[in-house]
């Protein structure tokens, strides 16, 4: 992970990227300085100015500097050390042409899961190391990062669930032969009763007692064997609620597992804002159903054939459960949904949300809800939203991952990099 700049940068163009085959590129400091100047300009005082669009970026380049299309490729540095000025308001770390999917803070160590590998960054020494298919992972695409029984766990895109023994520098992988429902692992939850839940794209696993090495302890829940209790087999998120409830975010709505019984909710029950309310605020015009049979089938099942933009209120991209047991669901184009167990409340751009595609939800140690959208990061205050953008230090306005450090600073992941904001304007 390489330091790009320590002052503000303006909004950029972000493309969603699910590629899991590309290695993480880490640029040398000298090259980063050049690219930082070429792709985004800062005033001498460091106050941010908007990042130019592609044409403007080319005109802004210094004489003799190669255009973005002709710029030399970034060297692939797999480990090393970066130089960071802790007195600056924020620092940007570039990870190349990758999407930052998850950030996990483990004491002074930051783990950054990207579509091109897992980065270990020591915030005390500024040393970093990249893990990917060249040193043990079966897939370089990392959706989930956390810790299980003392080992770092990585849920990957097509490579199963891998656990790292840092001392031996060896990965142990659990995949379909061991009981995993699918090799695509999107989330992992260690429940308070000792069970381990794993979200895959072919249902949700429960490993009773967390006994990963005992095949007989693995269960798999699907739409079929729950008789529709799980509304969709593509499971994106897991969270534990009050009294041990297990909540599951799927592409077809929300599910709850309680004492062997399944309950579910979708747009017909109140999840997500109606299309009529958000149709003029859909920022992504490309309809996934036009290129994916899976998404086309989903739209047909949900009666959305007439919608040709990126809108699906049943598709829960992110989820969190707060201290009161309230479920928060981030949807694909239908805003942020709140469910207290009885009633749904939906928040969109009309209520102050910066964007209606909610990619990330994070509850910080103080219990505050942060919302990562396609157009900025918001913190919820009552029924209002305090918004941060690239002008406040974000790497990009599209926010896919976040964690809060012990000192109150925040780490925010976007396509292309991570921003460490030491004193967020929004508190």
PAVEXLUM-298594 format. One line per 10 residues: number of its first residue (from 1); for each residue y, x, z of N, C-alpha, C. Coordinates in steps of 0.2 Angstrom, whole numbers, plus 5000, padded with zeros to 4 digits. Last residue first. Layout:
N
NUM	Y:X:Z:Y:X:Z:Y:X:Z  ...
***
This chain:
427
427	5074:4910:5067:5070:4911:5073:5068:4905:5076  5078:4917:5052:5076:4910:5055:5072:4912:5061  5080:4930:5050:5086:4926:5051:5084:4919:5054  5069:4941:5058:5070:4936:5054:5077:4932:5055  5069:4957:5059:5073:4952:5063:5074:4946:5059  5060:4963:5050:5060:4965:5057:5064:4960:5062  5048:4959:5039:5055:4957:5041:5056:4958:5048  5040:4966:5027:5040:4966:5034:5047:4965:5036  5032:4959:5013:5038:4960:5016:5037:4960:5023  5021:4964:5000:5021:4961:5007:5028:4963:5009
417	5016:4960:4983:5018:4964:4989:5019:4960:4995  5011:4952:4972:5014:4959:4971:5016:4963:4977  5014:4937:4978:5011:4940:4972:5015:4947:4971  5016:4940:4996:5017:4936:4990:5013:4939:4984  5016:4939:5014:5013:4941:5008:5015:4936:5002  5025:4945:5028:5024:4939:5023:5022:4942:5016  5027:4947:5044:5024:4950:5038:5022:4945:5034  5040:4948:5057:5035:4944:5053:5033:4948:5046  5043:4952:5074:5044:4953:5067:5038:4949:5063  5039:4951:5087:5042:4945:5084:5044:4946:5077
407	5030:4960:5091:5037:4962:5093:5042:4956:5090  5018:4957:5087:5019:4956:5094:5026:4957:5096  5020:4948:5071:5018:4954:5075:5020:4952:5082  5012:4935:5062:5018:4937:5066:5016:4943:5071  5009:4933:5044:5007:4934:5051:5013:4936:5055  5004:4926:5029:5009:4927:5034:5006:4929:5041  5004:4921:5011:5001:4924:5017:5006:4926:5022  5011:4917:5000:5004:4915:5001:5001:4917:5007  5026:4911:4993:5023:4914:4999:5016:4912:5000  5038:4914:4982:5031:4911:4982:5028:4915:4988
397	5049:4923:4982:5050:4916:4984:5043:4912:4985  5045:4939:4987:5046:4934:4982:5046:4928:4985  5048:4946:4999:5046:4950:4992:5047:4946:4986  5062:4941:5008:5055:4940:5006:5054:4944:5000  5075:4943:5012:5070:4949:5013:5063:4948:5010  5084:4933:5009:5083:4935:5016:5078:4941:5017  5082:4932:4996:5089:4934:4998:5089:4936:5005  5070:4926:4995:5070:4933:4993:5077:4936:4995  5072:4914:5009:5070:4916:5002:5070:4924:5001  5069:4902:5022:5070:4909:5020:5068:4910:5013
387	5075:4888:5030:5072:4891:5025:5074:4898:5024  5070:4876:5042:5075:4882:5041:5071:4886:5036  5069:4858:5041:5066:4865:5039:5072:4870:5039  5066:4845:5053:5070:4848:5048:5067:4855:5047  5061:4838:5063:5059:4836:5057:5063:4839:5051  5059:4852:5073:5059:4845:5073:5057:4842:5067  5058:4864:5062:5062:4863:5068:5063:4855:5069  5048:4875:5053:5049:4868:5055:5052:4868:5062  5052:4887:5042:5050:4886:5048:5052:4878:5050  5047:4892:5025:5051:4887:5030:5048:4887:5037
377	5050:4902:5011:5046:4901:5017:5051:4897:5022  5049:4897:4993:5052:4900:4999:5048:4899:5005  5043:4891:4983:5050:4892:4982:5053:4894:4989  5030:4887:4985:5031:4891:4979:5038:4893:4978  5028:4891:5003:5028:4887:4997:5029:4891:4991  5023:4892:5019:5024:4896:5013:5023:4891:5007  5029:4887:5035:5026:4884:5029:5028:4889:5023  5026:4888:5052:5029:4891:5046:5025:4889:5040  5028:4881:5068:5024:4880:5061:5029:4883:5056  5026:4888:5084:5030:4886:5079:5026:4886:5072
367	5020:4894:5095:5018:4887:5093:5022:4884:5087  5022:4906:5098:5026:4902:5101:5024:4895:5099  5013:4913:5089:5012:4913:5096:5016:4908:5100  5014:4902:5074:5015:4908:5077:5013:4908:5085  5004:4896:5062:5007:4894:5068:5008:4900:5072  5006:4893:5045:5005:4898:5050:5008:4896:5056  5000:4890:5028:5003:4887:5035:5001:4892:5040  5003:4891:5011:5001:4894:5017:5004:4890:5023  5006:4884:4999:5001:4888:4999:4999:4891:5006  5012:4869:4994:5011:4873:5000:5005:4877:5000
357	5023:4864:4983:5016:4867:4983:5016:4871:4989  5036:4860:4984:5031:4855:4985:5024:4857:4985  5048:4869:4993:5044:4868:4987:5039:4863:4989  5056:4868:5005:5059:4872:4999:5055:4871:4992  5060:4852:5012:5055:4858:5011:5057:4861:5005  5068:4842:5014:5071:4849:5015:5066:4854:5014  5064:4830:5009:5065:4830:5017:5067:4838:5019  5062:4832:4996:5067:4827:4998:5069:4827:5005  5052:4841:4996:5059:4843:4994:5064:4838:4996  5042:4833:5009:5043:4835:5002:5050:4839:5002
347	5030:4827:5020:5037:4830:5019:5037:4834:5012  5022:4813:5027:5023:4818:5022:5030:4820:5021  5011:4808:5039:5018:4808:5038:5019:4814:5033  4998:4796:5045:5000:4802:5040:5008:4802:5039  4990:4792:5060:4995:4791:5055:4997:4797:5051  4980:4796:5068:4980:4789:5066:4985:4788:5060  4979:4810:5069:4973:4806:5070:4973:4799:5069  4991:4814:5064:4990:4814:5071:4984:4811:5074  4995:4824:5051:4991:4819:5053:4989:4820:5060  5007:4828:5038:5005:4829:5045:5001:4823:5047
337	5008:4838:5023:5006:4832:5026:5004:4833:5034  5020:4844:5011:5016:4845:5018:5015:4839:5021  5017:4841:4993:5021:4843:4999:5017:4844:5005  5010:4839:4982:5012:4833:4985:5015:4835:4992  5006:4851:4976:5012:4848:4973:5014:4841:4976  4994:4852:4984:4995:4855:4978:5000:4850:4974  4998:4854:5002:4994:4851:4996:4997:4854:4990  4993:4858:5018:4998:4859:5013:4994:4857:5006  4993:4849:5033:4989:4850:5027:4994:4852:5022  4990:4849:5050:4995:4850:5045:4991:4852:5039
327	4985:4839:5064:4983:4843:5058:4989:4843:5053  4987:4841:5081:4990:4838:5075:4988:4842:5069  4984:4846:5094:4979:4843:5090:4981:4840:5083  4994:4852:5100:4993:4845:5102:4987:4842:5098  4994:4865:5094:4992:4864:5101:4991:4857:5103  4989:4862:5076:4993:4864:5082:4991:4863:5089  4980:4868:5063:4980:4863:5068:4984:4866:5074  4982:4869:5045:4983:4872:5052:4982:4866:5057  4979:4874:5028:4978:4869:5034:4979:4873:5040  4980:4873:5010:4981:4877:5017:4981:4872:5022
317	4977:4865:5000:4977:4872:4999:4977:4876:5005  4969:4851:4996:4972:4854:5002:4972:4862:5001  4971:4839:4985:4969:4846:4985:4973:4849:4991  4976:4826:4984:4970:4827:4988:4968:4834:4989  4987:4827:4976:4988:4826:4983:4982:4827:4987  4991:4836:4963:4985:4833:4966:4985:4833:4973  4999:4843:4950:5000:4838:4956:4993:4835:4957  5005:4850:4938:5001:4853:4943:5003:4849:4950  5004:4837:4925:5007:4843:4928:5003:4845:4934  5000:4825:4920:4998:4831:4916:5002:4837:4919
307	4992:4810:4925:4997:4816:4927:4995:4822:4924  4983:4802:4921:4989:4801:4918:4994:4806:4920  4972:4804:4929:4972:4806:4922:4978:4806:4918  4969:4802:4942:4976:4805:4940:4976:4807:4933  4959:4796:4949:4963:4792:4945:4970:4795:4943  4949:4805:4955:4955:4803:4959:4960:4798:4955  4940:4807:4945:4938:4804:4951:4944:4801:4955  4949:4814:4936:4946:4808:4934:4944:4804:4940  4952:4826:4943:4957:4821:4942:4955:4814:4940  4939:4832:4944:4942:4829:4950:4948:4824:4948
297	4937:4834:4930:4933:4829:4933:4936:4827:4940  4947:4844:4928:4947:4838:4924:4943:4832:4928  4942:4854:4937:4948:4851:4939:4949:4844:4935  4930:4857:4930:4930:4855:4937:4936:4851:4938  4935:4861:4917:4931:4855:4918:4931:4853:4925  4951:4868:4914:4945:4868:4919:4941:4861:4919  4962:4866:4907:4958:4872:4905:4952:4873:4910  4968:4855:4911:4967:4856:4903:4963:4862:4902  4969:4855:4924:4963:4851:4921:4962:4852:4914  4980:4862:4927:4974:4865:4928:4968:4861:4924
287	4995:4860:4918:4990:4856:4922:4983:4860:4922  5010:4868:4920:5003:4869:4918:4998:4865:4922  5022:4867:4928:5020:4862:4923:5013:4862:4919  5027:4868:4943:5022:4871:4939:5020:4865:4934  5036:4861:4951:5039:4867:4947:5034:4870:4943  5041:4845:4952:5035:4849:4951:5037:4855:4947  5051:4836:4954:5051:4842:4958:5045:4846:4958  5049:4824:4949:5054:4828:4946:5055:4834:4949  5038:4818:4956:5037:4820:4949:5043:4824:4946  5038:4814:4969:5039:4821:4968:5039:4823:4960
277	5037:4800:4969:5042:4803:4974:5043:4811:4972  5026:4797:4961:5033:4795:4959:5038:4798:4963  5015:4802:4968:5018:4806:4962:5025:4804:4960  5017:4802:4986:5015:4799:4979:5018:4803:4974  5012:4816:4997:5017:4811:4994:5015:4808:4987  4997:4816:5007:5001:4819:5001:5006:4813:4999  4987:4804:5014:4987:4811:5013:4991:4813:5006  4984:4791:5014:4990:4793:5016:4992:4800:5015  4972:4786:5009:4973:4785:5017:4980:4787:5019  4972:4790:4997:4972:4783:4998:4973:4781:5005
267	4971:4804:4998:4978:4801:4997:4978:4794:4998  4959:4804:5012:4962:4807:5006:4969:4803:5005  4948:4809:5025:4954:4806:5023:4956:4809:5016  4932:4807:5035:4937:4810:5029:4943:4805:5028  4920:4812:5047:4925:4807:5044:4929:4810:5039  4903:4813:5053:4909:4815:5048:4914:4810:5047  4895:4819:5068:4898:4813:5063:4903:4816:5059  4891:4829:5076:4887:4827:5071:4889:4821:5067  4903:4830:5084:4897:4828:5087:4892:4826:5082  4913:4830:5070:4914:4829:5078:4907:4826:5080
257	4922:4835:5057:4916:4835:5060:4916:4835:5068  4933:4829:5045:4932:4831:5052:4925:4830:5054  4942:4833:5030:4936:4831:5034:4936:4833:5041  4953:4829:5017:4952:4831:5023:4946:4829:5027  4951:4831:4999:4954:4828:5005:4952:4832:5011  4946:4839:4989:4946:4831:4988:4948:4828:4994  4946:4852:4991:4949:4850:4985:4949:4842:4984  4948:4852:5009:4944:4853:5003:4948:4851:4997  4947:4858:5026:4952:4857:5020:4948:4857:5014  4941:4852:5041:4939:4856:5034:4944:4853:5029
247	4939:4854:5058:4943:4851:5052:4942:4855:5046  4930:4850:5072:4930:4855:5066:4933:4852:5060  4933:4848:5089:4933:4845:5082:4934:4851:5077  4934:4852:5102:4929:4855:5098:4928:4852:5091  4944:4846:5109:4938:4844:5110:4932:4847:5106  4956:4848:5095:4955:4847:5102:4947:4845:5103  4950:4859:5081:4955:4855:5085:4953:4854:5092  4949:4873:5071:4946:4869:5077:4952:4865:5080  4948:4874:5053:4952:4875:5059:4948:4871:5065  4947:4880:5036:4944:4878:5042:4948:4879:5048
237	4949:4878:5018:4951:4880:5025:4947:4877:5031  4942:4875:5007:4947:4880:5007:4949:4882:5014  4928:4870:4998:4931:4870:5004:4936:4876:5005  4921:4860:4987:4926:4866:4987:4930:4866:4993  4915:4848:4988:4911:4855:4990:4916:4861:4990  4923:4835:4996:4922:4839:4991:4919:4846:4993  4922:4827:5008:4924:4824:5002:4923:4828:4996  4909:4825:5019:4913:4831:5016:4915:4828:5009  4903:4813:5018:4907:4814:5023:4912:4820:5022  4894:4811:5007:4902:4810:5006:4906:4811:5012
227	4882:4813:5013:4884:4807:5010:4891:4805:5009  4879:4826:5017:4884:4822:5022:4885:4815:5019  4873:4830:5005:4869:4829:5012:4873:4826:5017  4883:4830:4995:4877:4826:4995:4874:4825:5002  4893:4838:4999:4895:4831:4998:4888:4827:4998  4886:4849:5012:4889:4847:5006:4890:4840:5005  4883:4861:5024:4885:4855:5023:4888:4854:5016  4870:4871:5029:4875:4870:5024:4876:4863:5023  4866:4882:5043:4866:4876:5040:4871:4876:5034  4856:4895:5050:4861:4894:5045:4860:4886:5042
217	4846:4899:5058:4852:4896:5061:4857:4894:5056  4836:4905:5050:4835:4898:5053:4841:4895:5056  4840:4918:5048:4841:4913:5043:4840:4906:5045  4849:4928:5058:4844:4923:5059:4844:4917:5054  4861:4935:5057:4855:4938:5055:4848:4934:5056  4871:4927:5063:4871:4928:5056:4864:4931:5053  4873:4917:5074:4868:4922:5073:4867:4923:5066  4882:4908:5080:4885:4914:5076:4880:4919:5074  4877:4897:5084:4877:4903:5089:4880:4909:5086  4874:4892:5068:4873:4891:5075:4873:4897:5079
207	4884:4892:5056:4879:4897:5058:4879:4896:5066  4887:4882:5043:4888:4882:5050:4882:4887:5052  4896:4881:5027:4891:4884:5031:4893:4883:5039  4901:4870:5015:4903:4873:5022:4897:4875:5025  4902:4871:4997:4900:4867:5004:4903:4872:5009  4904:4880:4988:4898:4876:4987:4897:4872:4993  4914:4888:4990:4915:4884:4985:4909:4880:4983  4915:4889:5009:4914:4892:5002:4915:4886:4997  4919:4893:5025:4921:4889:5019:4919:4892:5013  4909:4894:5039:4911:4898:5033:4913:4893:5027
197	4908:4895:5057:4909:4891:5051:4912:4895:5045  4898:4898:5070:4902:4901:5065:4902:4897:5059  4898:4894:5088:4896:4893:5081:4901:4896:5076  4904:4895:5100:4900:4900:5098:4897:4900:5091  4912:4885:5104:4906:4884:5106:4901:4890:5104  4924:4888:5097:4924:4889:5104:4917:4889:5107  4920:4896:5081:4922:4890:5085:4921:4892:5092  4927:4905:5069:4923:4906:5075:4925:4901:5080  4928:4903:5052:4931:4901:5059:4925:4902:5064  4935:4908:5037:4929:4909:5042:4932:4906:5048
187	4937:4905:5019:4939:4905:5026:4933:4905:5031  4931:4907:5006:4938:4906:5007:4941:4906:5014  4919:4915:4997:4921:4913:5004:4928:4913:5004  4908:4914:4985:4915:4914:4985:4917:4911:4992  4894:4913:4985:4897:4919:4986:4904:4920:4986  4888:4899:4995:4891:4902:4989:4894:4909:4990  4882:4897:5007:4882:4892:5002:4884:4894:4995  4871:4909:5014:4878:4908:5012:4878:4902:5006  4859:4915:5017:4860:4908:5019:4867:4905:5017  4855:4927:5011:4855:4926:5019:4857:4919:5021
177	4857:4924:4998:4850:4925:5000:4850:4925:5008  4871:4923:4997:4867:4918:4996:4860:4919:4999  4876:4935:5010:4877:4932:5004:4872:4926:5003  4884:4947:5019:4880:4941:5020:4881:4937:5013  4884:4965:5021:4886:4959:5017:4881:4953:5018  4892:4978:5029:4886:4974:5029:4888:4967:5026  4899:4994:5026:4900:4986:5025:4893:4983:5026  4904:5008:5035:4899:5005:5031:4900:4997:5031  4910:5018:5043:4913:5016:5037:4908:5013:5032  4906:5019:5056:4902:5022:5051:4905:5021:5044
167	4918:5014:5062:4915:5020:5064:4911:5023:5059  4919:5001:5056:4924:5006:5055:4922:5013:5057  4909:4991:5048:4908:4995:5054:4913:5001:5053  4914:4975:5042:4915:4983:5042:4914:4986:5048  4906:4963:5033:4908:4965:5039:4908:4973:5039  4908:4950:5020:4906:4957:5022:4910:4959:5028  4902:4937:5011:4905:4939:5017:4903:4946:5020  4903:4937:4993:4900:4935:4999:4905:4937:5005  4908:4940:4981:4904:4945:4984:4902:4943:4991  4917:4930:4976:4911:4932:4972:4906:4937:4975
157	4929:4935:4984:4929:4931:4978:4922:4933:4974  4926:4936:5002:4927:4938:4995:4926:4933:4990  4931:4939:5018:4928:4934:5014:4930:4935:5006  4928:4951:5029:4932:4950:5023:4928:4945:5019  4930:4957:5046:4927:4953:5041:4931:4951:5035  4928:4970:5057:4933:4967:5052:4929:4963:5047  4920:4967:5072:4920:4970:5066:4925:4966:5061  4919:4961:5084:4921:4967:5084:4922:4971:5077  4915:4948:5081:4911:4952:5085:4913:4959:5084  4925:4947:5067:4919:4944:5070:4915:4949:5074
147	4942:4945:5061:4937:4949:5065:4932:4945:5068  4948:4944:5044:4948:4942:5052:4944:4947:5055  4953:4938:5029:4952:4944:5033:4953:4941:5040  4949:4930:5013:4950:4930:5020:4949:4936:5024  4949:4934:5000:4952:4928:5002:4954:4928:5009  4949:4947:4989:4948:4946:4996:4952:4940:4998  4941:4955:4976:4945:4949:4978:4944:4947:4985  4931:4964:4974:4938:4967:4976:4942:4961:4978  4914:4963:4980:4920:4960:4976:4926:4963:4978  4907:4970:4988:4904:4968:4982:4909:4965:4977
137	4913:4985:4996:4913:4978:4995:4910:4976:4989  4911:5000:4995:4907:4995:4999:4907:4988:4998  4920:5007:4987:4918:5009:4994:4915:5004:4998  4923:5001:4976:4921:5008:4975:4919:5011:4982  4927:4988:4978:4920:4989:4976:4918:4996:4975  4937:4992:4992:4936:4988:4987:4929:4989:4984  4950:4997:5003:4943:4995:5002:4942:4991:4997  4963:5009:5006:4960:5004:5002:4953:5003:5002  4973:5014:5019:4967:5015:5015:4965:5009:5012  4988:5022:5026:4984:5016:5023:4978:5018:5020
127	4999:5026:5039:4994:5028:5035:4990:5022:5032  5009:5024:5049:5011:5023:5042:5005:5025:5037  5006:5025:5062:5006:5031:5058:5009:5030:5051  5008:5011:5066:5010:5017:5070:5011:5023:5067  5002:5003:5057:5009:5002:5058:5012:5008:5062  4990:5006:5046:4992:5008:5053:4999:5008:5054  4982:4996:5035:4988:4999:5036:4990:5000:5044  4970:4993:5023:4971:4994:5031:4977:4998:5031  4967:4981:5011:4971:4987:5013:4972:4987:5021  4956:4976:4999:4958:4975:5006:4961:4982:5008
117	4958:4970:4982:4955:4974:4987:4958:4973:4994  4965:4962:4973:4962:4968:4971:4960:4973:4976  4970:4951:4979:4965:4950:4974:4962:4956:4971  4970:4956:4997:4973:4955:4990:4967:4953:4985  4973:4957:5013:4968:4955:5008:4972:4953:5002  4977:4968:5025:4980:4965:5019:4975:4963:5014  4979:4972:5042:4974:4971:5036:4977:4966:5031  4986:4983:5052:4988:4977:5048:4982:4977:5043  4986:4988:5069:4983:4989:5062:4984:4982:5059  4989:4987:5082:4994:4990:5078:4991:4991:5071
107	4981:4972:5083:4985:4977:5087:4990:4980:5082  4979:4966:5069:4974:4968:5074:4977:4973:5078  4984:4954:5058:4986:4959:5063:4981:4960:5068  4981:4950:5042:4978:4949:5048:4980:4955:5052  4984:4940:5028:4986:4946:5032:4984:4944:5039  4979:4935:5011:4978:4935:5018:4981:4941:5022  4983:4937:4998:4980:4931:5000:4979:4930:5007  4993:4943:4986:4992:4944:4993:4989:4938:4996  4988:4947:4970:4991:4942:4974:4989:4944:4981  4994:4961:4960:4989:4958:4964:4992:4952:4968
97	4999:4973:4953:4999:4966:4950:4993:4962:4953  5005:4981:4968:5003:4981:4961:5003:4974:4959  5009:4981:4981:5002:4981:4980:5000:4981:4973  5023:4987:4990:5020:4984:4984:5013:4986:4984  5032:4982:5003:5027:4986:5002:5024:4983:4995  5049:4982:5010:5044:4979:5005:5039:4984:5003  5056:4979:5025:5053:4984:5021:5049:4980:5016  5072:4975:5033:5065:4974:5031:5063:4979:5026  5083:4982:5040:5081:4975:5041:5074:4973:5039  5079:4999:5046:5081:4994:5041:5079:4987:5043
87	5074:5007:5055:5080:5004:5057:5083:4999:5052  5062:5012:5051:5061:5006:5055:5068:5003:5057  5058:5017:5035:5064:5017:5040:5064:5011:5044  5043:5025:5030:5046:5019:5032:5052:5020:5037  5032:5032:5019:5038:5033:5023:5042:5027:5024  5014:5032:5019:5021:5030:5017:5026:5032:5022  4999:5040:5015:5004:5038:5020:5011:5037:5017  4983:5036:5010:4988:5041:5011:4993:5038:5016  4972:5030:4997:4974:5031:5004:4979:5036:5005  4972:5028:4983:4967:5024:4988:4969:5025:4995
77	4982:5026:4970:4981:5030:4976:4977:5026:4981  4983:5026:4954:4979:5022:4959:4977:5027:4965  5000:5025:4948:4994:5029:4949:4990:5025:4955  5006:5013:4936:5006:5016:4943:5000:5020:4944  5010:5018:4919:5006:5014:4924:5006:5018:4931  5027:5019:4913:5020:5022:4914:5016:5018:4920  5034:5005:4904:5034:5009:4910:5027:5012:4911  5036:4997:4893:5034:5004:4892:5033:5008:4898  5040:4985:4899:5034:4985:4894:5032:4992:4893  5052:4989:4905:5047:4987:4909:5040:4987:4905
67	5058:5004:4896:5058:4997:4898:5052:4995:4902  5062:5020:4904:5058:5016:4900:5059:5009:4901  5078:5027:4904:5073:5024:4908:5069:5019:4904  5089:5030:4897:5084:5034:4896:5078:5032:4900  5101:5023:4908:5100:5027:4902:5094:5031:4902  5094:5011:4919:5098:5017:4918:5096:5020:4911  5093:4993:4916:5090:5000:4917:5094:5005:4916  5098:4981:4913:5101:4984:4919:5098:4991:4920  5092:4976:4902:5099:4979:4901:5101:4982:4907  5080:4973:4908:5080:4978:4903:5087:4981:4902
57	5084:4963:4916:5081:4969:4919:5081:4974:4914  5088:4953:4907:5093:4956:4911:5090:4962:4914  5075:4949:4902:5080:4952:4898:5085:4956:4902  5069:4944:4915:5066:4950:4911:5071:4953:4906  5082:4942:4927:5076:4940:4923:5074:4945:4918  5086:4951:4942:5087:4948:4935:5081:4946:4932  5088:4945:4958:5084:4949:4954:5085:4947:4947  5103:4944:4966:5098:4941:4963:5094:4946:4958  5106:4956:4979:5109:4952:4974:5103:4949:4970  5108:4959:4997:5104:4958:4991:5108:4955:4986
47	5116:4973:5004:5116:4966:5003:5113:4964:4997  5118:4987:5004:5111:4984:5005:5111:4977:5005  5129:4993:5001:5128:4991:5008:5122:4988:5010  5128:4995:4987:5128:5001:4992:5127:4999:4999  5117:4982:4982:5124:4985:4983:5123:4991:4987  5103:4983:4971:5106:4982:4977:5113:4985:4978  5092:4976:4958:5098:4980:4960:5100:4978:4967  5077:4977:4951:5081:4973:4956:5086:4978:4959  5070:4985:4942:5068:4978:4942:5072:4974:4947  5076:4998:4944:5075:4995:4937:5074:4987:4937
37	5074:5001:4957:5081:5001:4954:5081:4997:4948  5060:5001:4958:5064:4997:4962:5071:4996:4959  5057:5011:4949:5055:5004:4947:5059:4999:4952  5062:5022:4956:5064:5021:4949:5063:5013:4948  5054:5021:4968:5062:5021:4968:5064:5019:4961  5041:5022:4963:5043:5016:4966:5051:5016:4966  5041:5036:4959:5040:5031:4954:5043:5024:4957  5042:5042:4972:5047:5043:4967:5047:5038:4961  5030:5037:4978:5037:5036:4981:5042:5036:4975  5017:5030:4968:5020:5036:4972:5027:5034:4973
27	5009:5014:4970:5014:5018:4967:5016:5024:4971  4993:5008:4969:4998:5010:4974:5003:5016:4971  4983:4995:4964:4987:5000:4962:4993:5002:4967  4967:4990:4966:4973:4990:4969:4977:4996:4967  4958:4984:4952:4959:4989:4958:4966:4988:4960  4952:4969:4947:4956:4974:4946:4957:4978:4952  4944:4958:4949:4941:4964:4946:4945:4970:4945  4948:4945:4952:4945:4949:4957:4942:4956:4955  4961:4934:4948:4957:4940:4946:4955:4944:4952  4970:4924:4950:4963:4924:4954:4959:4930:4952
17	4986:4922:4952:4982:4926:4949:4975:4926:4953  5001:4914:4947:4995:4914:4951:4990:4918:4948  5016:4923:4945:5011:4919:4942:5005:4920:4947  5034:4923:4947:5027:4923:4950:5022:4919:4946  5048:4931:4945:5044:4927:4942:5037:4928:4945  5059:4933:4960:5056:4935:4954:5052:4930:4951  5074:4934:4969:5068:4930:4967:5066:4933:4960  5080:4950:4974:5081:4943:4972:5074:4940:4970  5079:4960:4989:5078:4959:4982:5078:4952:4980  5086:4970:5002:5084:4964:4999:5083:4965:4992
7	5078:4986:5006:5084:4982:5006:5082:4975:5002  5069:4995:5005:5070:4993:5012:5076:4989:5012  5055:4996:4993:5062:4996:4995:5063:4994:5002  5041:5000:4993:5045:4999:4987:5052:5000:4988  5027:5009:4999:5034:5006:5001:5038:5006:4994  5011:5003:4996:5016:5008:4995:5023:5005:4996  4994:5004:5000:5000:5000:5000:5006:5004:5000
***
